């Protein structure tokens, strides 16, 4: 039971907690207890399977959140363009949109407060992405006669960014999935060798091969995060 508590605590830190994941964690730990008598390596792998799933789900969740943030900002810019084409100014368009239940507005109320309150400050404290959005909107606000043209350029740039990030995300996902698949095959082959031979017979091969497969897996995960497409 202590193993269940340990794995479950790590899982909660990696991904949003769910009842199904808790049940699966308990099942995996109990199963590993039965396997421990015969194959200690198999027992360890089964016990930490929920943790591996949690890490994968956490990565997918973060990637999805980034895509949604970019799409919300693009929709926000498109709304401003439509209002300016109807005769509104840049700031008045933002003020009107700020009263709507827009996703970008809900997530960036402190950022938009600068434009709504007609503040004269040129600095904004927030996340790195929020500061970048603020600087983009501020540069447009300083040139009201070119605001619509700059907004259309920003709209085009955002569409390209979303497209290339989706493509790079697909490449990164494929690389990570293949690394998980290779590790899975490695453990399947290892279990078969232990069953046919014995733990002592494959112990030396495991001590040599496992650090290599682990290093390759970690390197693949690290390089997957570094994949970036230049626009």
N, C-alpha and C positions, 0 to 999 in steps of 0.2 A: 504493500500500500504506500510505503514511503517513496518508492520509485514512481508511482502514479502522481503523487503530490509534486515531486520534483519536475517531472516532464510537463505536467499540467501548468505549473507556474511559469516555466519557460515559454510554453505555448501561448499563454495569456499575454506575455510581453511582445510576442511576435505578431499576433493577429487578434482580431476581435474575437472574444470568447463566444462560443456557441455550445448548446447542450449536446448536439450531435458530435462535435469534436471531442467533448469531454467523454462521452460514451465510447467513442472510438479509441481514445487514449487509454481508458480503463481496460477495454478489451485487448488492446495491444500489449499492455503491461502484464495482464493475466496470462495471455498466450505466451509471452516471453518467459514467464515463470515455469510453464510446463516444458518449454524448449530448453531451459537452462540446464537441466539434468543431462541432456544429450549434446547440445551444441551451444556453447556459451556465446560464440560470435553471432549465431542466428538470433539468440535471445536478445542480445544488445541491439541488433539491427531492428528487430520487430518492435522493441520498446520505444525506440526513437523515431519510428515511422511517422507518428503524428506530428513530431517536431519538424520533420522535413516537409510535411504537407503544409504546416503553419508558415514556414519560411517562404515557401512557394506562393501561398495565398497572399502573404503580406507584400511580396514583390509585385504581384499582379494588381493588388489594391492600390499601391502607390503609383504604378504606371497609369492606371485608369483615372486616378485622381488628377494627375498632371494633365491628361488629355481633356478632362472635363473643365479644368480651370482655363485652359487655352480656348476651348470652344465657347465658354461663357463670356470671355473677354471679347472674342470675335463677334458674338451676337450683340454685345453691348455697343461695340463700335459701329456695327451695321445699323442699329437703332438710331444712333447719333447722326449717321449719314442721311438716313431717311428724314429725320426731323429737320436737318439743315437744308435739305433739298426742298422742304416745304416752307422755307423762309425763316426758320429759327436760327439764333446764334449758337455758338458752340456751348457756352455756359448755360444758356436757357434750355438747351436740349438735355444737358446733363441733369439740370434741376428737375425737369419733367420726368426723366427716366428714374431719378432717385426716389420718386414717389411710387414707382411701380414695384411689384414683387419680383424683380429681376434677380436671377441667381448671382450674377456678378455684383449687383448692388448689395445683396444680403451679406456677401462675403467680404466686401470692401467698403463698408459704410464710413470708416474713419478716413479712407483715402478720398472718397468723393465729397466728404465734408469740407475739404479745402475749396472746392469749386462752388459748392452750394452756399457757403458762408462768405464767399468773395475774400478769402484770406490773401494777405500779401506775402506770406512766408514762402520761401523757395525750397524748404526742406521738409521731408516727411519721414517719420520713423515707423518702420514695419518690417515685414519679411523682405528678403532679397527680391523676390518677384514683385511684391507690391511697390517697392521703391522704383523698380524698373518701369512698371506701369505708370506710376506717378510722373516720372520724368518724361515719358512719352506723351502723356496728356498735357503736361505743363509746357512742353515745347510747342505743341499745337495751339495751346491757349495764348501763348505770347505772340503768335502770328495769325490774328483773326481773319485777315484777308486771304490767307493761304490754308485756312483750317480744313476746308472741304477736300482740297487736293491732297493734303498731308494725311487726312483720315483714309482716303481711298488707297494711298500708298501703304499705309499701315494695315489696312484690310487685306490687301494683296500679300503683304509680307506675312501676316498671321496665317493666311490660308496655306502658303507655302511651308511655313514652319510646322503646322499641324500635319500636313501631308508627309513631310520628310520624317517627322518624329514618329508617325504611325509606321512608316517603312522601317526606320531604325529599331523601333520597338518590336516589330515582327522578326527582324534579324536577331536581335538580342534574345527574344523568347525562344527561337529555334535553337540557338546555341546553348542556352541554359537547359532546354528540354533534352537535347541530345546528351549533355553531360550527365543529367539525372538517369537517362536511359542506359548509358555506358556503365555507370556505377551500379545500377540494378542488375545488369548482365554479369558484372564482376562478382556480386554477392551470390547470384544464382549458381555460377560456376564454382564458387568457393564452397557453397553448401553441398553441392553434388560431390565435390572432392572429399569433403569431410565425411559424407555418408558412405562413399565407396571405400575410402581409405580410413583415415583417423585424424584426430586433431593434431597429434604429434607428427604425423607424416607430412602435413601441409603447413605446419607451424612456421618453418623457415621461409617457405614461399610467401606466406601471408605477411611476415615481418618485412620482406623485401618489396612485395608488390603493393601493399596497402599504402605506405607513404607516397609511392609514385602516383597511385590512382587518386589519392587525396590531394596531392599537389596539383595534379592536372585539373581536378574538379574545381579547386579554389581559384586557379589561374583563369579557367574558363568563366567563372562567375565574375571575377574582377575585370577581365577584359570586356565582358558583356556590358558592364556598366559604363565603360569608356567609349563605346561605339557612338560616334556623333557624326552627323552629316552636315557638311558645310554648305551654306546657302550662297 
